[in-house]
Amino acid sequence: MLNSFRQSMAWVHTWFGLVLGFVLMVAFFFGALSVFDREIDRWAIPETRFEPQPMPSYDNLLKQVFADLKPHPLDMAATAERVIGDLPAPETMPMVGLFAYTTHRDPVLRIGAEFAIPNKPIDSKDDHLHVHGWATIDPRTGAALPDDQLKIGSNWFYPMHYSLQVHWKNIGVFVVGLAALVMLVALVTGVIMHRKLFKEFFTFRPKKRTQRSTLDLHNMTGVVALPFHFFFAFTGLVIFASFYYFPVSGTLLKPLHDRHEVIEAEHTGLPHDEAGVPAELASVDAMVAEAKRIWAERDMAGEVGLLMIEHLGDANGYVSIYRAGSDRVALVGEGIHFKASTGEVLREEPPSDPVGAVNEFLTGLHLQHFEHWTLRWLYVAGGLLGCICIATGFVFFVEKRKQEHAKRGLQGCRLVDAMAVTTVTGMVLAAVAMLVANRLLPDAMPGRGDWEKWTFWAVWLLSLLHALWRSAPVAQARSNPAWREQCWALALACVAAVLLNWLTTGDHLLKTMLLEPYWAVAGVDLSLLACALVSVFTARRLARTVEVKQASRIDGVAYE
Amino acid sequence: MWLATGWLALSLPAHWRQVFVANEVAPGYLRPLGWLALGVSVLCCFKADHPSMAVLVWFTLLPVAAVATAMTLSYRPALLRVVCPVFLRAR
């Protein structure tokens, strides 16, 4: 059947690419959006539209904030199912650990704490028994921000990128991992299949038949961004490999892992367990100042990104201070640990060995904590090129087969085409509809964030139903009008989102760009408008000659 | 970067014909010139940023420039004459 090497590669590329391409499309598109997740958060939560803030003083501000922080009811309920007997009242639980986290793009500060409980676990292997509390605060005043406001960028689009929001047994994470692996395979097989890799490097012939021009676009976007695609699929796998895909240290080698923790604690001087003796906390601000001095001495002065306290209130307590990584790619925290009761330096983390350094570079490359706006936009461009590559792959699949399927009365193309509509225009439509819902739902509505999520899923489902309903022409080798109709809907939704942002918050583009520049919001608005323009252009183009189908509609969906 | 990919593209016979509508081939030195310009762009990136950042900027700029060149070739091929002024066209 498959008599040449190239043909068998083509088979792998076609079928694996088709099946997991839908997942890859989601990963690429929401990955591109996640580059600007914090900015989308600002757009979605107008109360937080102020400048990014450094880590606030612990002694003067955070200490009181943490004193007011209580175990979260959600985690109370989740923990209650894992333990024997009733949990004590949340006010009585002692806080034993805490963290505060910020980045150079965050006006708000995320904090969280662990509370100790006396209960025994139901499952004896369950060894991490704490109740957690968390909040997002305004670092200027310490005031907590309403908890049920969904951070659409960092808590919806970003997890969608790596987990598809399917959390049951982490299936989403594994599916995305499999898709990343298939992406690597598709890249290799794609290069082998390609007959004129260099000769047609710059070739795109929009005036040829749809089948030819989509293949051109597929090849071009795939080949020119090959290093980008390769590195992102690969580093994505690296990031999750040890935690999700091969968690041997937590399963197979668990006793070894636990023993190692204890030995490592002896080695580093950071106590593994509590002493059981209460102790006061020395000035954390003084420790922060000392950490900054040490960083400056190493010629890498910087701000605090993460502050953690372990064994809070115990004689063995220690404070860990990590640097915000804004000026380099590698994720290096340069962590410095202090004894909580005295403020003396317990340990400075040494520079990493070569393997560790490579790992830090690879993960940093993907997670991008750096401060470099040009590079961020280039990442978005790369991600969208990936989307174009996958979308044109679908269109080519359909174009190549639809004549034959029409003759033989098969429905396969019809289904694939409808799925393609759903994952290309439908997905973008769902994301924008979510932003529209965010501006339309009343602020005081209980469970507002959940309604936004439901809007997202509902619109996506509707786009699938719409694409299926309109798909009959594909079975007769014509094209699905759903492409065009969803483009129009998308354009409308984008413009509506920008207008609603203006109406509900008063932040119109003139203000956010010129009068009181606030580029996080202006960028989202501008990108929405760019997306609207591209959709209108595509829709008109599709209407003019139904046969010249341009799959590059996602080209400008770079709304931050 | 756009210059570099432009020169590289023009060094391919099909695209040369597309831009200049003549039955000739591109001068042979255009291709080395393109590679050289790519090299210069690497140096520029390194000069502007921390090395680790510069690598990423260059690698992500590459596809963007290449796509820009390809789109120019498809829709406005005449524009690419700019990157290859008359004195460069001689063989």
Interface residues (C-beta under 8 A of the other chain):
Chain A: K199 F201 F202 T203 F204 R205 P206 M220 T221 V224 A225 P227 F228 F231 D327 R328 V329 A330 F361 L365 F370 H372 T374 L375 L378 Y379 A381 G382 L385
Chain B: T5 L8 A9 L12 A14 H15 D49 H50 S52 M53 L56 V57 F59 T60 L61 L62 P63 V64 A66 V67 T69 A70 M71 L73 S74 Y75
